[in-house]
Amino acid sequence: MRVLGISGSLRRDSFNTALLRAAAERLPGGVEFVAFERLAEIPAYDADLEQGGTPAAVAELRAEMRAADAVLVSTPEYNHSIPGALKNALDWASRPAGESALMGTPAAVIGASTGMFGAVWAQAETRKVLGALGGRVLEREFPFARAQEAFADGELTLTPEQSEALEDILRELIASAEEANEARAAAAAA
């Protein structure tokens, strides 16, 4: 079982990258976590650029998405929505039309912010985009509000309640991935 983690933040000391690390630590044994770390290298989507060949960071993102059994996105919230770099990467992953790298893959969204709502609007917008890419999106959210108060030395300290809520989402994501894998295996055997 392989989970791809994508942080929507480019910041070196990102709360959302720290939240992904916290999630990776809470995955059950036997689950491999792979973080996509080239978000800043993905150029702005341009159909002309696409016709000239796939940029290397885009090719890696698509390959990692296709190789993953599940995708976990951790997003900050910018102006009540998705950060531009994350949205742009997801737009690239949806191309070419009809060949989304996320098609049929279970996905979940979590988020941390310095505000009191924990990036809930950005999480909702990201779930909508992941659904448009053909992902099997969990309709759950994990708002981590006032993340700066729980951040030290590159790590977020989760309360027991936050830890339990995050583990619940991860269990649901893994169960969805197992179900999807079983369905693919059954279809291949038929």
DRENKOL-499823 format. One record per residue (C-alpha): residue in one letter; residue number from 1; x, y, z. Coordinates in nm, 3 decimals, decimal comma. Last residue first. Layout:
kolro:kollo:u:v:w
A:NUM:X:Y:Z
...
This chain:
kolro:kollo:u:v:w
A:190:-1,314:-1,146:-1,472
A:189:-0,975:-1,160:-1,299
A:188:-0,886:-0,802:-1,397
A:187:-1,220:-0,676:-1,268
A:186:-1,172:-0,861:-0,938
A:185:-0,822:-0,718:-0,898
R:184:-0,946:-0,366:-0,974
A:183:-1,230:-0,404:-0,719
E:182:-0,988:-0,536:-0,456
N:181:-0,752:-0,243:-0,516
A:180:-1,040:0,006:-0,485
E:179:-1,153:-0,154:-0,157
E:178:-0,799:-0,146:-0,019
A:177:-0,771:0,221:-0,119
S:176:-1,101:0,305:0,051
A:175:-0,987:0,125:0,366
I:174:-0,658:0,319:0,357
L:173:-0,845:0,652:0,325
E:172:-1,087:0,560:0,605
R:171:-0,800:0,462:0,834
L:170:-0,619:0,787:0,746
I:169:-0,928:0,994:0,824
D:168:-0,970:0,820:1,161
E:167:-0,598:0,867:1,238
L:166:-0,636:1,240:1,177
A:165:-0,934:1,260:1,414
E:164:-0,747:1,061:1,682
S:163:-0,440:1,283:1,656
Q:162:-0,651:1,595:1,674
E:161:-0,826:1,467:1,987
P:160:-0,495:1,366:2,149
T:159:-0,364:1,717:2,075
L:158:-0,127:1,744:1,781
T:157:0,220:1,892:1,808
L:156:0,331:2,020:1,469
E:155:0,695:1,978:1,376
G:154:0,960:2,192:1,208
D:153:1,137:2,278:1,534
A:152:0,818:2,410:1,690
F:151:0,460:2,445:1,562
A:150:0,154:2,412:1,787
E:149:0,081:2,785:1,824
Q:148:0,165:2,852:1,457
A:147:-0,107:2,602:1,361
R:146:-0,381:2,836:1,478
A:145:-0,645:2,602:1,333
F:144:-0,587:2,246:1,213
P:143:-0,901:2,164:1,017
F:142:-0,931:1,798:0,916
E:141:-1,201:1,752:0,660
R:140:-1,411:1,465:0,542
E:139:-1,591:1,395:0,215
L:138:-1,337:1,133:0,113
V:137:-1,259:1,174:-0,257
R:136:-1,257:0,890:-0,506
G:135:-1,050:1,082:-0,760
G:134:-1,178:1,152:-1,109
L:133:-0,990:1,479:-1,163
A:132:-1,315:1,670:-1,101
G:131:-1,330:1,497:-0,762
L:130:-0,980:1,622:-0,682
V:129:-1,095:1,975:-0,773
K:128:-1,399:1,957:-0,544
R:127:-1,190:1,811:-0,260
T:126:-0,946:2,099:-0,304
E:125:-1,225:2,356:-0,281
A:124:-1,359:2,198:0,040
Q:123:-1,008:2,183:0,190
A:122:-0,945:2,545:0,095
W:121:-1,267:2,644:0,270
V:120:-1,177:2,442:0,581
A:119:-0,827:2,595:0,609
G:118:-0,807:2,559:0,988
F:117:-1,099:2,788:1,076
M:116:-0,933:3,003:1,344
G:115:-0,655:3,136:1,127
T:114:-0,289:3,033:1,120
S:113:-0,369:2,749:0,886
A:112:-0,351:2,373:0,863
G:111:-0,520:2,143:0,618
I:110:-0,639:1,793:0,540
V:109:-0,762:1,648:0,212
A:108:-0,833:1,288:0,123
A:107:-0,796:1,088:-0,197
P:106:-0,894:0,744:-0,326
T:105:-0,771:0,678:-0,680
G:104:-1,030:0,621:-0,954
M:103:-0,869:0,861:-1,201
L:102:-0,589:1,051:-1,025
A:101:-0,346:1,071:-1,319
S:100:-0,626:1,217:-1,529
E:99:-0,644:1,075:-1,881
G:98:-0,971:1,218:-2,014
A:97:-0,809:1,543:-2,119
P:96:-0,433:1,517:-2,121
R:95:-0,414:1,637:-1,853
S:94:-0,573:1,623:-1,507
A:93:-0,234:1,612:-1,335
W:92:-0,145:1,949:-1,493
D:91:-0,457:2,106:-1,342
L:90:-0,369:1,946:-1,007
A:89:-0,027:2,109:-1,019
N:88:-0,183:2,449:-1,100
K:87:-0,428:2,418:-0,812
L:86:-0,140:2,341:-0,575
A:85:0,075:2,631:-0,696
G:84:-0,219:2,872:-0,682
P:83:-0,303:2,804:-0,318
I:82:-0,659:2,674:-0,283
S:81:-0,934:2,901:-0,150
H:80:-1,055:3,138:0,123
N:79:-0,801:3,408:0,029
Y:78:-0,514:3,161:0,061
E:77:-0,583:2,850:0,266
P:76:-0,312:2,598:0,344
T:75:-0,342:2,253:0,198
S:74:-0,247:1,900:0,296
V:73:-0,324:1,650:0,021
L:72:-0,333:1,275:0,080
V:71:-0,338:1,047:-0,225
A:70:-0,419:0,676:-0,224
D:69:-0,298:0,356:-0,392
A:68:-0,017:0,555:-0,547
A:67:0,168:0,457:-0,866
R:66:-0,059:0,670:-1,087
M:65:-0,016:0,972:-0,860
E:64:0,362:0,925:-0,850
A:63:0,378:0,899:-1,230
R:62:0,164:1,211:-1,277
L:61:0,374:1,409:-1,028
E:60:0,698:1,288:-1,187
A:59:0,581:1,384:-1,537
V:58:0,483:1,727:-1,405
A:57:0,825:1,776:-1,244
A:56:0,995:1,675:-1,573
P:55:0,794:1,913:-1,795
T:54:0,577:1,723:-2,045
G:53:0,647:1,791:-2,409
G:52:0,598:2,073:-2,659
Q:51:0,221:2,026:-2,672
E:50:0,199:2,077:-2,294
L:49:0,386:2,406:-2,323
D:48:0,127:2,526:-2,576
A:47:-0,153:2,410:-2,345
D:46:-0,008:2,624:-2,066
Y:45:-0,019:2,528:-1,700
A:44:0,213:2,743:-1,492
P:43:0,540:2,560:-1,444
I:42:0,584:2,283:-1,186
E:41:0,915:2,327:-1,005
A:40:0,763:2,466:-0,683
L:39:0,557:2,148:-0,639
R:38:0,867:1,927:-0,652
E:37:0,848:1,756:-0,312
F:36:0,590:1,482:-0,363
A:35:0,599:1,291:-0,035
V:34:0,591:0,911:-0,039
F:33:0,433:0,716:0,247
E:32:0,455:0,336:0,245
V:31:0,187:0,147:0,435
G:30:0,300:-0,182:0,590
G:29:0,251:-0,058:0,944
P:28:-0,043:0,178:0,989
L:27:-0,012:0,545:0,902
R:26:0,026:0,777:1,200
E:25:0,382:0,891:1,130
A:24:0,283:0,978:0,773
A:23:0,002:1,198:0,908
A:22:0,244:1,394:1,127
R:21:0,474:1,435:0,826
L:20:0,178:1,564:0,623
L:19:0,099:1,811:0,903
A:18:0,460:1,933:0,895
T:17:0,423:1,994:0,520
N:16:0,103:2,180:0,600
F:15:0,263:2,397:0,869
S:14:0,529:2,496:0,618
D:13:0,873:2,588:0,747
R:12:1,030:2,605:0,399
R:11:0,717:2,762:0,246
L:10:0,594:2,614:-0,084
S:9:0,260:2,503:0,057
G:8:0,008:2,275:-0,110
S:7:0,167:1,970:0,049
I:6:0,123:1,650:-0,147
G:5:0,142:1,307:0,013
L:4:0,132:0,989:-0,195
V:3:0,015:0,681:-0,006
R:2:0,143:0,335:-0,108
M:1:0,000:0,000:0,000
